[in-house]
């Protein structure tokens, strides 16, 4: 079965200051997600699904989706604050999205095959999609087994500010044992990577600690699990203006309860992406270098 690529592009870009997903910062005006789509098609993915906000639907269709016409089937789904399970309502003052776990739920009726989940504003590289496509095709024949691509923590730090990552514990068979979302990871003045724990204490992190960059491989049953957990999340957080429901929370719960396993596909590749405005120049330079090396064509689509 041909896998689907599910791209999370509904972020409001609060730290960046705009809809960074629409910025054409690569040669030929390509967006970061254009490179992901290009690599995914080369690896054998057969459909692309984007989750976005309706407020920029028209711009997104014009600037992004139109480029893929006649090359791959594309579907849009929408993450809105009021798209909640029956019996729950969104607080009138809430402006923050409900998180990546909620975003994935928006694909429930659009995806019926094994699928990969990625962020729109992260560059992952061709190897990531090749590994994912191979594993997802294998997952078509098995149940209760997911996968993720992990990166070394030291290869995922932004020089412009803190980042959020899922800190992973991996067993001796390369299965994910646990994952904890950390929302304030930085490299301090002495070059060490640190994150803030629940008490606000800075904890040092080894350079090669495996972390999640939101590169996941799931089978469609993930939607059912996620929906049940999101309802439980809302029972305690429906009135919150800031609480978020994350993909790693779902995966961690499923692993620790013994309902699924998650194969960790490690890569030593260096991540780059646009988290802050200052990151743009660095990403532009790296994309131009990849084109000059002949790894990508100047005009992707």
DOMARTI-616839 format. One record per residue (C-alpha): residue number from 1; residue in three letters; x, y, z. Coordinates in steps of 0.02 Angstrom, whole numbers. Each point is the difference from the previous one (the first is absolute). Layout:
# DOMARTI-616839
NUM;ala;X;Y;Z
...
This chain:
# DOMARTI-616839
1;unk;0;0;0
2;unk;68;172;-48
3;unk;30;110;155
4;unk;-66;176;25
5;unk;97;152;61
6;unk;-95;104;129
7;unk;75;174;21
8;unk;-40;105;154
9;unk;-15;177;-68
10;unk;-132;77;113
11;unk;122;88;117
12;unk;-28;184;24
13;unk;186;40;2
14;unk;-12;104;158
15;unk;188;0;33
16;unk;41;27;-183
17;unk;-126;140;-22
18;unk;-98;-64;-149
19;unk;-52;-147;-106
20;unk;175;-67;-24
21;unk;-68;-153;-91
22;unk;-36;109;-153
23;unk;173;79;-11
24;unk;93;-47;-158
25;unk;176;6;70
26;unk;84;-129;-112
27;unk;68;20;-177
28;unk;-142;22;-123
29;unk;-115;61;139
30;unk;-21;-173;79
31;unk;-68;-17;176
32;unk;79;-119;125
33;unk;-149;-115;-18
34;unk;25;-3;-190
35;unk;163;-92;35
36;unk;-92;-122;113
37;unk;-131;-33;-134
38;unk;135;-20;-133
39;unk;96;-125;107
40;unk;-159;-93;47
41;unk;-51;-22;-182
42;unk;174;-61;-44
43;unk;-14;-127;143
44;unk;-168;-66;-60
45;unk;-133;90;101
46;unk;-163;7;-97
47;unk;-106;136;82
48;unk;29;162;96
49;unk;-118;64;136
50;unk;26;171;78
51;unk;-82;58;161
52;unk;-17;190;-3
53;unk;-109;138;69
54;unk;-148;55;-107
55;unk;52;181;21
56;unk;142;-23;-125
57;unk;-79;-135;-109
58;unk;-6;106;-159
59;unk;180;59;14
60;unk;57;-176;38
61;unk;-87;-72;-152
62;unk;71;135;-112
63;unk;179;1;66
64;unk;25;-182;47
65;unk;-128;-126;-62
66;unk;-6;68;-178
67;unk;181;-53;-25
68;unk;-42;-183;23
69;unk;-142;-5;-127
70;unk;7;-157;-107
71;unk;149;-65;101
72;unk;-82;-75;154
73;unk;-175;-3;80
74;unk;-12;136;134
75;unk;-133;23;134
76;unk;-23;140;127
77;unk;-73;-24;173
78;unk;-25;137;128
79;unk;49;21;181
80;unk;-115;124;87
81;unk;-19;38;184
82;unk;-182;-52;1
83;unk;26;-168;-86
84;unk;-23;-98;160
85;unk;-87;-163;45
86;unk;-184;5;39
87;unk;-36;71;172
88;unk;150;119;5
89;unk;10;184;-45
90;unk;149;114;-23
91;unk;26;140;127
92;unk;-46;165;-86
93;unk;168;79;46
94;unk;110;-142;-61
95;unk;110;43;-150
96;unk;134;-136;14
97;unk;-25;-159;-105
98;unk;-33;-161;96
99;unk;166;-78;-51
100;unk;73;-127;-119
101;unk;-108;-142;66
102;unk;-156;97;-43
103;unk;73;47;-170
104;unk;27;-182;-45
105;unk;-180;-40;44
106;unk;-56;112;-142
107;unk;64;-131;-123
108;unk;-111;-139;65
109;unk;-121;0;-147
110;unk;128;41;-133
111;unk;128;-138;34
112;unk;-37;-187;-7
113;unk;176;-66;-30
114;unk;167;1;95
115;unk;61;179;10
116;unk;147;108;53
117;unk;-19;159;102
118;unk;122;145;-17
119;unk;8;186;40
120;unk;-18;123;-142
121;unk;145;111;53
122;unk;135;-131;29
123;unk;123;-66;-129
124;unk;28;-186;25
125;unk;98;-58;-152
126;unk;-25;-137;-130
127;unk;61;-144;109
128;unk;-138;30;125
129;unk;-137;-24;-129
130;unk;84;-152;-78
131;unk;10;-85;170
132;unk;-179;49;43
133;unk;-72;-60;-165
134;unk;83;-170;19
135;unk;-60;-21;179
136;unk;-177;59;-39
137;unk;-17;-125;-141
138;unk;52;-137;123
139;unk;-126;68;127
140;unk;-140;-32;-125
141;unk;11;-183;47
142;unk;14;14;190
143;unk;-98;79;141
144;unk;42;87;162
145;unk;169;58;-61
146;unk;45;181;-38
147;unk;166;82;-40
148;unk;91;164;22
149;unk;160;75;-68
150;unk;112;64;141
151;unk;136;130;-9
152;unk;146;37;115
153;unk;-45;143;116
154;unk;159;94;-46
155;unk;-53;5;-182
156;unk;-168;80;34
157;unk;39;160;96
158;unk;-42;173;-67
159;unk;129;137;27
160;unk;-141;126;11
161;unk;-92;-62;155
162;unk;-79;-146;90
163;unk;-81;-147;-88
164;unk;-124;-137;46
165;unk;48;-182;-22
166;unk;-61;-170;56
167;unk;138;-76;107
168;unk;7;-187;-36
169;unk;54;-154;95
170;unk;39;-145;-117
171;unk;21;-182;51
172;unk;134;-122;-59
173;unk;-109;-56;-147
174;unk;-23;178;-66
175;unk;-178;14;60
176;unk;-62;158;84
177;unk;-16;-28;188
178;unk;-64;174;44
179;unk;-8;177;-67
180;unk;-22;162;96
181;unk;-36;167;-84
182;unk;118;138;57
183;unk;-43;176;-52
184;unk;156;101;46
185;unk;160;-76;-67
186;unk;151;112;-30
187;unk;189;-6;-20
188;unk;69;109;140
189;unk;154;113;0
190;unk;118;-144;43
191;unk;-64;-103;-148
192;unk;-102;-125;99
193;unk;-179;-47;-46
194;unk;-126;24;140
195;unk;-188;-6;24
196;unk;-118;59;136
197;unk;-88;-138;95
198;unk;-171;11;83
199;unk;75;99;146
200;unk;90;124;-111
201;unk;169;-79;38
202;unk;127;-5;-142
203;unk;50;-179;-41
204;unk;149;-42;-112
205;unk;-32;-106;-154
206;unk;131;-105;-89
207;unk;39;51;-180
208;unk;-52;-171;-68
209;unk;-161;-18;99
210;unk;-133;-59;-124
211;unk;-137;129;-24
212;unk;-160;6;-101
213;unk;-19;131;-135
214;unk;-182;-48;-29
215;unk;46;-127;-135
216;unk;-119;-144;31
217;unk;-68;-150;-92
218;unk;-174;-61;49
219;unk;-137;-117;-56
220;unk;-179;68;-5
221;unk;-45;-75;170
222;unk;103;143;73
223;unk;-148;115;-30
224;unk;-115;-104;111
225;unk;128;-4;142
226;unk;31;186;-17
227;unk;-183;46;2
228;unk;-30;-95;162
229;unk;149;81;84
230;unk;-45;173;-61
231;unk;-172;-17;80
232;unk;84;-47;164
233;unk;117;148;-19
234;unk;-148;118;-23
235;unk;-85;-66;156
236;unk;139;86;98
237;unk;53;138;-119
238;unk;-154;57;-97
239;unk;0;169;88
240;unk;186;29;-20
241;unk;62;140;-113
242;unk;174;-73;-24
243;unk;5;-190;31
244;unk;50;-103;-152
245;unk;-25;-181;-49
246;unk;157;-72;-79
247;unk;33;-150;-114
248;unk;137;-64;119
249;unk;-127;-4;141
250;unk;-107;-122;-100
251;unk;147;-107;-54
252;unk;73;-7;176
253;unk;-168;-53;73
254;unk;-22;-137;-130
255;unk;176;-67;27
256;unk;-5;-1;190
257;unk;-171;-84;-1
258;unk;66;-136;-117
259;unk;-124;38;-139
260;unk;131;36;-135
261;unk;186;-2;-35
262;unk;95;136;-90
263;unk;156;-38;-102
264;unk;132;137;12
265;unk;87;36;-165
266;unk;155;99;48
267;unk;85;129;-110
268;unk;157;101;27
269;unk;-62;134;-120
270;unk;-2;181;55
271;unk;-170;83;11
272;unk;-31;176;-56
273;unk;-158;103;-4
274;unk;-79;168;30
275;unk;-53;21;180
276;unk;49;184;14
277;unk;19;139;-130
278;unk;189;-6;24
279;unk;2;-180;-62
280;unk;-53;50;-176
281;unk;171;53;-64
282;unk;82;-160;65
283;unk;-132;-110;-83
284;unk;15;96;-164
285;unk;187;-28;-2
286;unk;-18;-187;34
287;unk;-134;-24;-134
288;unk;104;93;-129
289;unk;148;-111;44
290;unk;-102;-158;-27
291;unk;-54;63;-171
292;unk;178;47;-47
293;unk;57;-176;48
294;unk;-129;-71;-120
295;unk;-100;-86;136
296;unk;-156;97;-51
297;unk;-49;86;-162
298;unk;-14;189;2
299;unk;-186;-12;-41
300;unk;-82;-141;100
301;unk;-172;10;-82
